[in-house]
Structure formats: structure tokens, C-alpha cells
């Protein structure tokens, strides 16, 4: 249902390197035995993660490398059992890529044996958790070699978050799992010690974990205004960049919802039929919600009945747009949208819902519902 422009939208929002292609390192050998690292905390009693593969080719596994994007082939096949890749965010001024603004990029090749719903998690342990959270942007992504573009992407929750996580439906095939840490050349993380991490892929059941909520809504859209733009805080331009619309009538609707863990919420709204000259999304309804204490993970399900429409949602830390979107659904071709991402308790977030359509056209009127499933992060079993 998406046009080819969606790839540009996704590439513009995620960062450089999404158009890399498959060039595995030569002579990659599997490690002889699993290498344990401590599990992230909390919870303090979680079992240690077993590394099924340890990073070996940091010098050549950067997907931003030119002219040949880098890939480290792990030889791992995901067939439903949890598996982890362990690596380092390598630091040092000599390692910093000034062209892309990256501290380190690690890119791992895996195979998925059969169509799978998965959670991909990035964790660390001890003081390294806070050190990773202090980096400006730490992106977790899954790139499909078959489709030729990134199919899932999210960020380590900041400020002060304890993990990154992304949900995805992965058809059988080969994939590249990327970890990209970016900051300014003067950032403390550039010259600090290397930071260990575990990149884990595990089976998911999203229809059970976060079921569509029906019935009485926790919040009903009320601030769209006569021109249907009053609550449109963002627009997505032809370069795929999220732009704040500024002051005046462009104000997010504050739902006053404080999201408690293990609790589901329903927001209902209407994506109005409007015309636009340059935007790729129409009537970008924006809602503000705030995760409460111990709510450090959020799943969002977007449902609508008008099957001629093509809706997406964008989740941002309130007031922080540009490239560091917590989660976007612009790469999927589903008739509903679903995603899971890490959030920070007490930090407000904006959820923007809009219809994807070509510029110089009109969208169609589409009522929709947003199910918010507030969660407490539990490290994946291993």
C-alpha cells in the first residue's frame, strides 16, 4: 500500500546508511563458545545473557562505509529461540566518523528461518547503561536484504533510559541488525571507554501482548479545529524530515493521560479529508501522553476501518523532532500499524497520526483508534 517514497521517508528519519547493501566480511568464523555478559538492571535478579555470537570485525562492519557498506555475517539463524549478539560501542577520536557524526556503527547479518513476529532488544549492564543513555542517539534497526530497506527502527530511550527495543514482523530471509551510536565530536562518549552491549532477538506475540482496546475511549480527539490543522504539530516533507509547524493553532492535544504499567488505553480520532501542496501526510493529529513511574516501554496499535486510506503514526519525545523519532511505522504495508519502543517515565511524548498520500492530492476521511499498551521492560529470556 505504500509508494516507493516511503523508503525515502524512513531513510530521512532514521539516519545515514539505510540504503546499504549486503557485503559480508570475508573469513568470518563463529566463536568457539558462548560468552556471558551481565543482564541489564533492573531487574537485579535477571539471568545473565548468553552471547551466541561475539563481534569480531569492528573495522569493517559499518554500514556507512564507502564505497562498500560493511556487514559482519554472524552465521546465526533465528528459528524461534532467543539468541543474542554481543558487541562494543567502540570509542576514541580516531574511531569517530566526522562525515556521519557516528561514534560507532555495527552491522550484523542473520537469517530468519520462517515468517516471525519478533522483539529486537538492545541492552547493557551496570554503569554502561547510563553511559549509553548519555549518547545523543543510539539507533537499533533491522534491514531486509530482500526488500532493500529498513523494516524496523527505534532508539535507546533518552534521557536516562535503560534499553532500546523494536517490534517487527520478519518474513523468512536474510537481515542486517544494526547498532548506530551518534553524537558530536566533543561528546564525552567519543573519548570514554568502549561500551559493551547485547543485541537480542526473541519471539513475540503482539496480538496477545497488546490487543486492540474497544469500548469507551480514555481520550477522544477534540482539538482539530475548523481547518483540521489545529492539532498538527508536525509535517513530513518530501525529504522525509519531521518539521515542527510552530506556534499559533498548531498545538498537540494534551490527553492528560499518565500511563501506568500493565495498563491499556484507547484514544479515538478522525484523520480528515484535506488537501496539501507539499506534505506527504495529511491532518497529522498529535496527542501528548506521559509514561508514569515504572512505565519504560510503550506499544501502540493504530486501527482504522476505511481500507482505501493508508495511516501511519510517529512517536516523538515532546518537542524533539528531526531525525530522532522514538518509533515510526512508515515502512510497513499493513492495514493496521503496530510498534513497541522504549520510553522514559515522566517524559511527555507526542503521538502523531496521519494519512500517507502523494503531494498535490487530497486524503480521505478516516476515523481511527489508538491502543496504548503501557509496559515495564523485562529483559528477554536467554
Secondary structure, 3 states (H helix, E strand, C coil): CCCCHHHHHHHHHHCCCCCCCCCECCCCCCCCCCEEECCCCCCCCCCCEEECEECCCHHHCCCCCCCCCCEEEEEEEECCCCEEEEEEECCCCCCCECCCCEEEEEEEEEEECCCEEEEEEEECCCHHHHHHHCCCEEEEEEEECCCCEEEEEEECCCCCCCCEEEEEEECCEEEEEEEEEECCCCCHHHHCCCEEEEEEEEECCHHHHCCCCCCCCCEECCCCCCCCCCCCCEEECCCCCEEECCCCCCCCEEEEEEECCCEEEEEEEEECCCECCCCCEEEEEEEEEEECCCCCEEEEEEEECCCCCCEEEEEEECCCCCCCCCEECCCCCCCCEEEEEECCCCCEEEEEEEEECCCCCECCCEEEEEEEEEECCCCCCC
